């Protein structure tokens, strides 16, 4: 099989558009989250942060939202994560963090080979969004089922398992974007080059 990076031009994300949600797409993203979260987690996942967050989505050729996540930027702090942990414990004061959360993918689109690595496309979209807006760090309280997904994008597990009042057991994870860029600039690792490399035409930020 050809490397992950080489596959970008050969259809890795074909048939999908990754972008910042329009108002109509935002409605689709929140509807998808309600359906997935209520069914799988027992809570719809909707809160006040949705009003100030940037919502990123993947859309199929029909325009339907098949994946979504949200990013809350630094000027809308405190983040949800700050209800539980103190960011200054591991982030210097001169950083510009953002919180990434509410990752959801339509159940019938979760098969990586079938759906051209939709998961990876969403992570690349989030990283591209952050780099273009001066975000230096992502923080998240990852559900156990999402730990490995975030690790794909080189998030570091800070080995702090905490109890969230809504989600129960979650794991504090952190991505240092400048360090990732430095690490991946000359990396031979396909996934690293994919995440930091140039965006294909269907990733729009």
N, CA, C and O of each residue as an XYZ file, in Angstrom:
820
protein
N       0.854     -1.193      0.000
C       0.000      0.000      0.000
C       0.890      1.243      0.000
O       1.922      1.264      0.670
N       0.508      2.255     -0.727
C       1.264      3.490     -0.761
C       1.142      4.197      0.577
O       0.235      3.914      1.359
N       2.069      5.127      0.836
C       2.063      5.818      2.111
C       0.813      6.672      2.245
O       0.184      7.042      1.253
N       0.458      6.985      3.513
C      -0.713      7.814      3.778
C      -0.609      9.149      3.083
O      -1.579      9.628      2.496
N       0.568      9.754      3.145
C       0.744     11.066      2.519
C       0.505     10.979      1.029
O      -0.166     11.842      0.463
N       1.031      9.968      0.386
C       0.903      9.857     -1.058
C      -0.527      9.671     -1.486
O      -0.893     10.025     -2.607
N      -1.347      9.117     -0.607
C      -2.727      8.847     -0.971
C      -3.585     10.107     -1.068
O      -4.677     10.061     -1.635
N      -3.110     11.236     -0.523
C      -3.920     12.452     -0.545
C      -4.351     12.772     -1.966
O      -5.529     13.029     -2.215
N      -3.427     12.758     -2.880
C      -3.773     13.079     -4.247
C      -4.565     11.987     -4.926
O      -5.180     12.214     -5.968
N      -4.554     10.789     -4.334
C      -5.223      9.661     -4.954
C      -6.557      9.326     -4.350
O      -7.110      8.264     -4.635
N      -7.095     10.200     -3.520
C      -8.452      9.985     -3.062
C      -8.651      9.772     -1.586
O      -9.704      9.286     -1.173
N      -7.650     10.128     -0.757
C      -7.775      9.901      0.668
C      -9.020     10.566      1.245
O      -9.710      9.974      2.074
N      -9.310     11.787      0.813
C     -10.464     12.520      1.325
C     -11.521     12.762      0.239
O     -12.388     13.621      0.401
N     -11.453     12.019     -0.850
C     -12.378     12.233     -1.960
C     -13.835     12.052     -1.529
O     -14.153     11.210     -0.689
N     -14.707     12.864     -2.126
C     -16.132     12.747     -1.854
C     -16.579     13.471     -0.604
O     -17.760     13.429     -0.257
N     -15.661     14.134      0.079
C     -15.978     14.855      1.308
C     -15.424     16.265      1.228
O     -14.393     16.502      0.597
N     -16.105     17.192      1.863
C     -15.617     18.558      1.996
C     -15.491     18.872      3.472
O     -16.441     18.689      4.234
N     -14.322     19.345      3.878
C     -14.028     19.666      5.273
C     -13.962     21.190      5.388
O     -13.221     21.838      4.648
N     -14.734     21.760      6.314
C     -14.852     23.211      6.306
C     -15.391     23.741      7.631
O     -15.806     22.981      8.506
N     -15.372     25.065      7.750
C     -16.070     25.742      8.842
C     -17.556     25.745      8.494
O     -17.937     26.070      7.370
N     -18.376     25.385      9.451
C     -19.806     25.218      9.175
C     -20.486     26.539      8.842
O     -20.268     27.553      9.504
N     -21.311     26.505      7.806
C     -22.236     27.599      7.520
C     -23.401     27.486      8.519
O     -23.498     26.483      9.225
N     -24.285     28.496      8.591
C     -25.434     28.382      9.505
C     -26.270     27.113      9.269
O     -26.698     26.466     10.224
N     -26.498     26.764      8.009
C     -27.265     25.564      7.723
C     -26.494     24.312      8.148
O     -27.070     23.383      8.715
N     -25.202     24.295      7.874
C     -24.376     23.146      8.261
C     -24.240     23.042      9.777
O     -24.116     21.943     10.318
N     -24.265     24.184     10.460
C     -24.229     24.155     11.918
C     -25.464     23.452     12.466
O     -25.368     22.669     13.411
N     -26.610     23.726     11.884
C     -27.832     23.025     12.311
C     -27.678     21.525     12.126
O     -28.093     20.738     12.976
N     -27.073     21.134     11.001
C     -26.837     19.719     10.741
C     -25.843     19.124     11.715
O     -25.996     17.981     12.146
N     -24.813     19.902     12.068
C     -23.794     19.418     13.002
C     -24.384     19.194     14.388
O     -24.104     18.184     15.033
N     -25.200     20.137     14.841
C     -25.802     19.997     16.167
C     -26.826     18.864     16.195
O     -26.967     18.166     17.199
N     -27.530     18.693     15.092
C     -28.479     17.578     15.013
C     -27.754     16.238     15.060
O     -28.196     15.305     15.730
N     -26.631     16.153     14.340
C     -25.831     14.932     14.370
C     -25.325     14.673     15.774
O     -25.391     13.543     16.259
N     -24.822     15.707     16.434
C     -24.314     15.525     17.792
C     -25.418     15.069     18.744
O     -25.215     14.155     19.544
N     -26.572     15.700     18.657
C     -27.675     15.280     19.524
C     -27.986     13.798     19.344
O     -28.169     13.064     20.315
N     -28.042     13.379     18.091
C     -28.381     11.982     17.810
C     -27.309     11.037     18.345
O     -27.620     10.065     19.033
N     -26.042     11.325     18.029
C     -24.956     10.437     18.429
C     -24.770     10.448     19.942
O     -24.672      9.389     20.562
N     -24.723     11.614     20.531
C     -24.438     11.706     21.959
C     -25.584     11.156     22.799
O     -25.350     10.451     23.781
N     -26.809     11.470     22.425
C     -27.939     10.962     23.200
C     -27.990      9.443     23.156
O     -28.225      8.788     24.172
N     -27.766      8.888     21.963
C     -27.816      7.431     21.811
C     -26.663      6.738     22.514
O     -26.855      5.704     23.155
N     -25.465      7.302     22.400
C     -24.271      6.603     22.864
C     -23.781      7.048     24.236
O     -23.086      6.296     24.919
N     -24.144      8.284     24.651
C     -23.607      8.808     25.903
C     -24.685      9.239     26.893
O     -24.392      9.541     28.050
N     -25.928      9.264     26.433
C     -27.021      9.611     27.336
C     -27.207     11.086     27.599
O     -27.940     11.457     28.516
N     -26.559     11.948     26.814
C     -26.684     13.404     26.950
C     -26.496     13.996     25.571
O     -25.673     13.507     24.797
N     -27.247     15.048     25.245
C     -27.195     15.562     23.874
C     -25.928     16.343     23.545
O     -25.672     16.625     22.374
N     -25.124     16.703     24.561
C     -23.861     17.376     24.289
C     -23.982     18.836     23.894
O     -22.997     19.446     23.479
N     -25.153     19.399     24.014
C     -25.371     20.803     23.647
C     -25.225     21.667     24.901
O     -25.783     21.348     25.951
N     -24.465     22.771     24.781
C     -24.346     23.691     25.913
C     -24.093     25.107     25.398
O     -24.068     25.342     24.190
N     -23.906     26.038     26.318
C     -23.766     27.453     25.943
C     -22.537     27.731     25.103
O     -22.515     28.707     24.353
N     -21.515     26.902     25.209
C     -20.296     27.132     24.436
C     -20.539     27.011     22.936
O     -19.761     27.542     22.143
N     -21.597     26.326     22.539
C     -21.902     26.207     21.110
C     -22.188     27.560     20.468
O     -22.026     27.722     19.258
N     -22.607     28.520     21.268
C     -22.936     29.842     20.726
C     -21.694     30.646     20.370
O     -21.771     31.556     19.545
N     -20.550     30.330     20.975
C     -19.330     31.102     20.722
C     -18.257     30.275     20.007
O     -17.252     30.825     19.555
N     -18.463     28.966     19.902
C     -17.456     28.089     19.308
C     -17.417     28.215     17.790
O     -18.378     28.655     17.159
N     -16.287     27.821     17.222
C     -16.184     27.600     15.781
C     -16.493     26.128     15.547
O     -15.911     25.254     16.189
N     -17.404     25.863     14.631
C     -17.839     24.496     14.363
C     -17.267     24.036     13.028
O     -17.468     24.683     12.000
N     -16.564     22.931     13.050
C     -15.944     22.363     11.858
C     -16.688     21.099     11.473
O     -17.071     20.303     12.330
N     -16.890     20.922     10.175
C     -17.702     19.805      9.707
C     -17.079     19.149      8.481
O     -16.252     19.733      7.781
N     -17.509     17.919      8.252
C     -17.263     17.234      6.983
C     -18.623     16.978      6.353
O     -19.548     16.502      7.011
N     -18.731     17.300      5.070
C     -19.990     17.130      4.353
C     -19.803     16.169      3.191
O     -18.759     16.169      2.538
N     -20.813     15.355      2.937
C     -20.764     14.439      1.795
C     -21.217     15.166      0.534
O     -21.593     16.335      0.615
N     -21.195     14.519     -0.623
C     -21.562     15.218     -1.869
C     -22.980     15.784     -1.875
O     -23.266     16.725     -2.615
N     -23.873     15.218     -1.055
C     -25.243     15.734     -0.975
C     -25.349     16.941     -0.048
O     -26.416     17.542      0.075
N     -24.247     17.291      0.601
C     -24.251     18.419      1.531
C     -24.618     18.047      2.949
O     -24.731     18.928      3.802
N     -24.808     16.761      3.229
C     -25.157     16.333      4.581
C     -23.909     16.306      5.464
O     -22.835     15.890      5.030
N     -24.066     16.751      6.693
C     -22.972     16.723      7.657
C     -22.790     15.294      8.157
O     -23.717     14.692      8.698
N     -21.580     14.758      7.971
C     -21.301     13.387      8.398
C     -20.306     13.336      9.561
O     -20.095     12.274     10.146
N     -19.699     14.470      9.899
C     -18.794     14.545     11.046
C     -18.723     15.998     11.502
O     -18.900     16.925     10.711
N     -18.463     16.176     12.785
C     -18.411     17.535     13.323
C     -17.568     17.556     14.591
O     -17.433     16.549     15.286
N     -17.010     18.715     14.871
C     -16.370     18.995     16.148
C     -16.445     20.497     16.361
O     -16.792     21.251     15.451
N     -16.118     20.919     17.567
C     -16.108     22.366     17.821
C     -14.791     22.770     18.453
O     -14.128     21.983     19.129
N     -14.432     24.028     18.211
C     -13.233     24.613     18.800
C     -13.640     25.906     19.495
O     -14.237     26.790     18.880
N     -13.315     26.010     20.773
C     -13.547     27.242     21.535
C     -12.207     27.936     21.662
O     -11.266     27.390     22.237
N     -12.123     29.148     21.122
C     -10.853     29.864     21.110
C     -10.599     30.583     22.431
O     -11.479     30.705     23.283
N      -9.362     31.051     22.567
C      -8.862     31.565     23.833
C      -9.680     32.740     24.378
O      -9.840     32.865     25.592
N     -10.202     33.606     23.493
C     -10.924     34.783     23.965
C     -12.293     34.446     24.534
O     -13.003     35.339     24.997
N     -12.679     33.169     24.510
C     -13.940     32.752     25.122
C     -13.707     31.887     26.359
O     -14.595     31.146     26.779
N     -12.529     31.981     26.932
C     -12.260     31.276     28.181
C     -13.123     31.862     29.301
O     -13.543     33.017     29.231
N     -13.386     31.047     30.346
C     -12.784     29.750     30.646
C     -13.383     28.618     29.814
O     -14.577     28.616     29.513
N     -12.544     27.668     29.454
C     -12.986     26.484     28.748
C     -13.697     25.539     29.714
O     -13.599     25.669     30.934
N     -14.407     24.594     29.131
C     -15.024     23.546     29.935
C     -13.962     22.785     30.735
O     -14.176     22.439     31.897
N     -12.817     22.531     30.099
C     -11.748     21.796     30.777
C     -11.275     22.520     32.031
O     -10.788     21.889     32.970
N     -11.418     23.850     32.049
C     -10.936     24.620     33.193
C     -11.858     24.538     34.399
O     -11.545     25.073     35.462
N     -12.987     23.873     34.237
C     -13.828     23.573     35.396
C     -13.169     22.514     36.268
O     -13.511     22.363     37.441
N     -12.224     21.783     35.689
C     -11.665     20.611     36.359
C     -10.162     20.712     36.566
O      -9.646     20.254     37.585
N      -9.445     21.313     35.599
C      -7.985     21.391     35.694
C      -7.533     22.839     35.505
O      -8.270     23.671     34.975
N      -6.331     23.115     35.941
C      -5.725     24.444     35.792
C      -4.706     24.380     34.666
O      -3.703     23.674     34.767
N      -4.965     25.126     33.582
C      -4.097     25.037     32.418
C      -2.673     25.513     32.703
O      -1.726     25.031     32.081
N      -2.516     26.443     33.625
C      -1.179     26.945     33.924
C      -0.282     25.879     34.549
O       0.926     26.074     34.676
N      -0.873     24.760     34.937
C      -0.056     23.661     35.457
C       0.847     23.065     34.375
O       1.893     22.489     34.673
N       0.423     23.215     33.105
C       1.240     22.638     32.032
C       1.388     23.551     30.818
O       2.070     23.186     29.860
N       0.770     24.721     30.836
C       0.903     25.667     29.729
C       1.541     26.963     30.216
O       1.075     27.534     31.202
N       2.600     27.447     29.549
C       3.170     28.752     29.900
C       2.156     29.872     29.653
O       1.218     29.710     28.872
N       2.351     30.988     30.315
C       1.400     32.100     30.235
C       1.336     32.729     28.850
O       0.334     33.360     28.511
N       2.387     32.572     28.038
C       2.426     33.238     26.737
C       1.780     32.416     25.611
O       1.911     32.780     24.442
N       1.101     31.339     25.933
C       0.496     30.481     24.914
C      -0.920     30.956     24.593
O      -1.545     31.678     25.370
N      -1.407     30.528     23.426
C      -2.774     30.846     22.991
C      -3.512     29.533     22.769
O      -3.553     29.025     21.648
N      -4.093     28.984     23.828
C      -4.745     27.686     23.700
C      -6.163     27.789     23.152
O      -6.771     28.859     23.138
N      -6.660     26.666     22.709
C      -8.066     26.517     22.329
C      -8.516     25.134     22.790
O      -7.710     24.212     22.922
N      -9.798     25.011     23.028
C     -10.347     23.726     23.451
C     -11.046     23.056     22.273
O     -11.901     23.660     21.625
N     -10.678     21.807     22.002
C     -11.326     21.029     20.956
C     -12.199     19.979     21.637
O     -11.771     19.326     22.589
N     -13.416     19.825     21.143
C     -14.341     18.926     21.819
C     -15.505     18.571     20.898
O     -15.609     19.057     19.771
N     -16.371     17.711     21.414
C     -17.633     17.317     20.782
C     -17.427     16.661     19.413
O     -18.217     16.871     18.493
N     -16.375     15.876     19.288
C     -16.108     15.135     18.053
C     -17.207     14.096     17.871
O     -17.481     13.313     18.781
N     -17.827     14.089     16.721
C     -18.820     13.052     16.432
C     -18.821     12.730     14.939
O     -18.630     13.604     14.093
N     -19.038     11.468     14.646
C     -19.097     10.984     13.273
C     -20.342     10.121     13.126
O     -20.644      9.293     13.986
N     -21.049     10.322     12.043
C     -22.253      9.523     11.805
C     -21.885      8.039     11.826
O     -20.912      7.643     11.184
N     -22.636      7.216     12.545
C     -22.235      5.809     12.726
C     -21.943      5.057     11.438
O     -21.032      4.230     11.409
N     -22.688      5.320     10.376
C     -22.471      4.566      9.141
C     -21.262      5.057      8.354
O     -20.957      4.518      7.291
N     -20.564      6.086      8.869
C     -19.389      6.624      8.175
C     -18.108      6.453      8.985
O     -17.140      7.179      8.755
N     -18.079      5.534      9.904
C     -16.927      5.393     10.797
C     -15.887      4.398     10.315
O     -14.815      4.298     10.913
N     -16.167      3.674      9.272
C     -15.211      2.698      8.768
C     -14.135      3.430      7.976
O     -14.422      4.032      6.941
N     -12.917      3.379      8.454
C     -11.855      4.207      7.884
C     -11.615      3.910      6.402
O     -11.561      4.843      5.602
N     -11.471      2.661      6.018
C     -11.185      2.352      4.623
C     -12.350      2.721      3.730
O     -12.160      3.244      2.632
N     -13.558      2.449      4.201
C     -14.750      2.739      3.401
C     -14.911      4.224      3.159
O     -15.318      4.644      2.076
N     -14.591      5.019      4.171
C     -14.915      6.435      4.099
C     -13.686      7.334      3.988
O     -13.712      8.487      4.419
N     -12.622      6.807      3.414
C     -11.478      7.634      3.044
C     -10.905      8.409      4.227
O     -10.550      9.580      4.099
N     -10.819      7.749      5.374
C     -10.176      8.333      6.549
C     -10.824      9.652      6.962
O     -10.151     10.667      7.146
N     -12.119      9.610      7.099
C     -12.886     10.759      7.563
C     -12.345     11.280      8.893
O     -12.248     12.493      9.082
N     -11.993     10.388      9.813
C     -11.471     10.781     11.117
C     -10.224     11.649     10.959
O     -10.105     12.701     11.588
N      -9.301     11.201     10.117
C      -8.045     11.922      9.921
C      -8.308     13.263      9.247
O      -7.663     14.259      9.575
N      -9.235     13.294      8.323
C      -9.583     14.547      7.672
C     -10.070     15.594      8.651
O      -9.726     16.770      8.527
N     -10.871     15.179      9.627
C     -11.352     16.120     10.633
C     -10.215     16.635     11.507
O     -10.190     17.813     11.864
N      -9.283     15.766     11.850
C      -8.144     16.198     12.652
C      -7.251     17.161     11.866
O      -6.754     18.142     12.419
N      -7.049     16.877     10.581
C      -6.253     17.784      9.745
C      -6.950     19.134      9.615
O      -6.302     20.179      9.672
N      -8.262     19.114      9.441
C      -9.030     20.356      9.369
C      -8.833     21.175     10.643
O      -8.591     22.380     10.571
N      -8.935     20.539     11.802
C      -8.787     21.241     13.077
C      -7.390     21.847     13.214
O      -7.249     22.986     13.659
N      -6.365     21.095     12.836
C      -4.997     21.595     12.936
C      -4.779     22.749     11.957
O      -4.135     23.737     12.309
N      -5.297     22.642     10.754
C      -5.169     23.736      9.782
C      -5.872     24.990     10.283
O      -5.346     26.097     10.166
N      -7.067     24.809     10.843
C      -7.822     25.931     11.419
C      -6.994     26.615     12.508
O      -6.872     27.840     12.526
N      -6.428     25.820     13.411
C      -5.673     26.377     14.529
C      -4.443     27.136     14.052
O      -4.168     28.232     14.539
N      -3.707     26.574     13.114
C      -2.478     27.211     12.645
C      -2.774     28.543     11.973
O      -1.988     29.483     12.101
N      -3.878     28.642     11.268
C      -4.212     29.882     10.565
C      -4.775     30.949     11.498
O      -4.922     32.104     11.098
N      -5.086     30.581     12.722
C      -5.652     31.537     13.680
C      -4.763     31.768     14.891
O      -5.194     32.349     15.887
N      -3.537     31.319     14.800
C      -2.578     31.604     15.846
C      -2.751     30.801     17.118
O      -2.222     31.176     18.164
N      -3.477     29.714     17.045
C      -3.627     28.842     18.208
C      -2.326     28.067     18.403
O      -1.800     27.487     17.453
N      -1.811     28.055     19.620
C      -0.554     27.346     19.894
C      -0.776     25.968     20.498
O       0.085     25.095     20.389
N      -1.922     25.767     21.132
C      -2.159     24.518     21.845
C      -3.631     24.133     21.771
O      -4.515     24.987     21.830
N      -3.875     22.849     21.642
C      -5.213     22.294     21.830
C      -5.240     21.569     23.176
O      -4.292     20.873     23.539
N      -6.327     21.740     23.899
C      -6.573     20.949     25.103
C      -7.937     20.295     24.952
O      -8.835     20.840     24.310
N      -8.078     19.132     25.547
C      -9.367     18.448     25.502
C      -9.475     17.487     26.672
O      -8.474     16.991     27.191
N     -10.708     17.237     27.072
C     -11.012     16.159     28.003
C     -11.600     15.043     27.156
O     -12.776     15.078     26.793
N     -10.785     14.069     26.850
C     -11.173     13.038     25.890
C     -11.918     11.901     26.574
O     -11.487     11.380     27.602
N     -13.034     11.534     25.984
C     -13.714     10.322     26.416
C     -12.798      9.130     26.147
O     -11.993      9.176     25.217
N     -12.903      8.072     26.936
C     -12.016      6.915     26.724
C     -12.001      6.407     25.293
O     -10.958      5.989     24.792
N     -13.164      6.442     24.624
C     -13.234      5.919     23.261
C     -12.504      6.794     22.246
O     -12.237      6.356     21.126
N     -12.177      8.042     22.637
C     -11.532      8.963     21.701
C     -10.036      9.136     21.963
O      -9.360      9.841     21.213
N      -9.519      8.518     22.995
C      -8.093      8.706     23.318
C      -7.194      8.313     22.147
O      -6.293      9.067     21.779
N      -7.425      7.171     21.575
C      -6.561      6.719     20.483
C      -6.722      7.582     19.244
O      -5.762      7.780     18.499
N      -7.925      8.102     19.011
C      -8.138      8.985     17.874
C      -7.276     10.238     18.012
O      -6.608     10.638     17.058
N      -7.287     10.856     19.185
C      -6.471     12.046     19.384
C      -4.983     11.718     19.323
O      -4.184     12.540     18.874
N      -4.617     10.554     19.758
C      -3.213     10.163     19.684
C      -2.732     10.080     18.243
O      -1.557     10.326     17.968
N      -3.623      9.739     17.324
C      -3.264      9.717     15.906
C      -2.710     11.073     15.476
O      -1.786     11.154     14.666
N      -3.294     12.138     16.037
C      -2.867     13.501     15.701
C      -1.810     14.022     16.664
O      -1.593     15.231     16.751
N      -1.142     13.112     17.397
C      -0.017     13.444     18.252
C      -0.395     14.239     19.503
O       0.451     14.907     20.097
N      -1.670     14.163     19.900
C      -2.034     14.681     21.212
C      -1.305     13.851     22.270
O      -1.150     12.638     22.129
N      -0.866     14.520     23.319
C      -0.174     13.844     24.415
C      -1.150     13.607     25.560
O      -1.833     14.530     26.006
N      -1.210     12.394     26.022
C      -2.022     12.056     27.181
C      -1.260     12.501     28.425
O      -0.171     11.996     28.702
N      -1.830     13.446     29.177
C      -1.139     13.988     30.337
C      -1.283     13.109     31.572
O      -0.884     13.496     32.670
N      -1.851     11.934     31.384
C      -1.960     10.948     32.467
C      -2.754     11.485     33.645
O      -2.487     11.168     34.804
N      -3.738     12.307     33.310
C      -4.633     12.803     34.359
C      -6.050     12.363     34.018
O      -6.699     12.926     33.137
N      -6.502     11.369     34.718
C      -7.863     10.889     34.554
C      -8.734     11.598     35.584
O      -8.485     11.515     36.786
N      -9.749     12.288     35.102
C     -10.582     13.098     35.992
C     -12.047     12.752     35.783
O     -12.416     12.088     34.815
N     -12.870     13.215     36.711
C     -14.303     12.966     36.609
C     -15.006     14.244     36.178
O     -14.946     15.263     36.867
N     -15.670     14.180     35.036
C     -16.448     15.307     34.532
C     -17.886     15.143     35.005
O     -18.408     14.028     34.996
N     -18.546     16.240     35.421
C     -19.906     16.103     35.957
C     -20.927     15.576     34.950
O     -21.951     15.017     35.343
N     -20.657     15.750     33.658
C     -21.575     15.251     32.631
C     -21.082     13.953     32.015
O     -21.870     13.027     31.819
N     -19.784     13.865     31.702
C     -19.263     12.773     30.886
C     -18.605     11.659     31.688
O     -18.214     10.639     31.120
N     -18.481     11.834     32.978
C     -17.845     10.794     33.772
C     -16.343     10.796     33.588
O     -15.725     11.860     33.569
N     -15.746      9.624     33.452
C     -14.292      9.511     33.340
C     -13.805     10.062     32.003
O     -14.249      9.625     30.941
N     -12.891     11.022     32.067
C     -12.296     11.614     30.874
C     -10.798     11.743     31.098
O     -10.311     11.650     32.225
N     -10.070     11.961     29.996
C      -8.609     12.003     30.050
C      -8.118     13.340     29.499
O      -8.477     13.735     28.390
N      -7.304     14.022     30.276
C      -6.746     15.301     29.853
C      -5.689     15.059     28.791
O      -4.737     14.312     29.015
N      -5.856     15.699     27.620
C      -4.912     15.536     26.518
C      -4.534     16.901     25.968
O      -5.306     17.857     26.045
N      -3.328     16.973     25.411
C      -2.762     18.257     24.996
C      -1.974     18.078     23.703
O      -1.234     17.109     23.531
N      -2.155     19.050     22.792
C      -1.363     19.092     21.564
C      -0.638     20.420     21.496
O      -1.266     21.478     21.459
N       0.683     20.365     21.479
C       1.540     21.541     21.342
C       1.806     21.711     19.851
O       2.611     20.977     19.277
N       1.135     22.674     19.220
C       1.213     22.816     17.766
C       2.584     23.275     17.275
O       3.078     22.710     16.299
N       3.231     24.270     17.897
C       4.576     24.621     17.424
C       5.550     23.447     17.508
O       6.368     23.255     16.608
N       5.467     22.666     18.577
C       6.348     21.507     18.694
C       6.029     20.473     17.632
O       6.928     19.831     17.090
N       4.738     20.314     17.333
C       4.352     19.368     16.287
C       4.908     19.806     14.942
O       5.419     18.983     14.183
N       4.813     21.093     14.642
C       5.341     21.601     13.377
C       6.846     21.366     13.286
O       7.348     20.926     12.252
N       7.561     21.660     14.364
C       9.014     21.471     14.358
C       9.366     19.994     14.200
O      10.293     19.638     13.473
N       8.624     19.160     14.879
C       8.877     17.718     14.818
C       8.608     17.161     13.429
O       9.315     16.270     12.958
N       7.576     17.695     12.776
C       7.113     17.097     11.530
C       7.683     17.744     10.278
O       7.469     17.251      9.171
N       8.409     18.847     10.445
C       8.880     19.588      9.282
C       9.690     18.703      8.344
O       9.530     18.768      7.125
N      10.544     17.892      8.909
C      11.373     17.017      8.087
C      11.134     15.549      8.434
O      11.997     14.698      8.219
N       9.954     15.269      8.972
C       9.660     13.901      9.399
C       9.443     12.992      8.198
O       8.909     13.403      7.168
N       9.868     11.761      8.358
C       9.596     10.751      7.333
C       8.307     10.000      7.625
O       7.922      9.107      6.871
N       7.634     10.359      8.721
C       6.412      9.680      9.115
C       5.238     10.220      8.303
O       4.947     11.414      8.383
N       4.560      9.385      7.530
C       3.492      9.861      6.650
C       2.383     10.612      7.364
O       1.941     11.653      6.878
N       1.919     10.113      8.511
C       0.825     10.779      9.206
C       1.223     12.173      9.670
O       0.418     13.102      9.601
N       2.455     12.328     10.141
C       2.919     13.641     10.577
C       2.933     14.624      9.406
O       2.476     15.759      9.542
N       3.453     14.194      8.266
C       3.506     15.081      7.097
C       2.113     15.391      6.580
O       1.858     16.492      6.092
N       1.222     14.436      6.685
C      -0.153     14.662      6.240
C      -0.802     15.768      7.070
O      -1.407     16.688      6.519
N      -0.677     15.679      8.388
C      -1.361     16.617      9.275
C      -0.808     18.028      9.174
O      -1.556     18.995      9.317
N       0.496     18.162      8.928
C       1.121     19.484      8.888
C       1.304     19.995      7.461
O       1.517     21.190      7.259
N       1.226     19.119      6.484
C       1.461     19.512      5.102
C       0.345     20.354      4.506
O      -0.639     20.673      5.173
N       0.517     20.708      3.240
C      -0.452     21.548      2.536
C      -1.821     20.893      2.505
O      -1.945     19.672      2.409
N      -2.845     21.730      2.587
C      -4.215     21.223      2.561
C      -4.614     20.840      1.139
O      -4.319     21.575      0.196
N      -5.280     19.699      0.974
C      -5.859     19.385     -0.339
C      -7.016     20.323     -0.622
O      -7.486     20.990      0.300
N      -7.494     20.406     -1.847
C      -8.528     21.386     -2.211
C      -9.841     21.258     -1.453
O     -10.586     22.233     -1.358
N     -10.140     20.101     -0.921
C     -11.421     19.921     -0.228
C     -11.330     20.150      1.277
O     -12.278     19.848      2.002
N     -10.207     20.677      1.757
C     -10.123     21.157      3.136
C     -10.082     22.663      3.080
O      -9.114     23.244      2.590
N     -11.124     23.302      3.579
C     -11.349     24.725      3.401
C     -11.357     25.429      4.754
O     -12.285     25.265      5.546
N     -10.311     26.215      5.010
C     -10.263     26.998      6.243
C      -9.732     28.397      5.931
O      -9.610     29.227      6.832
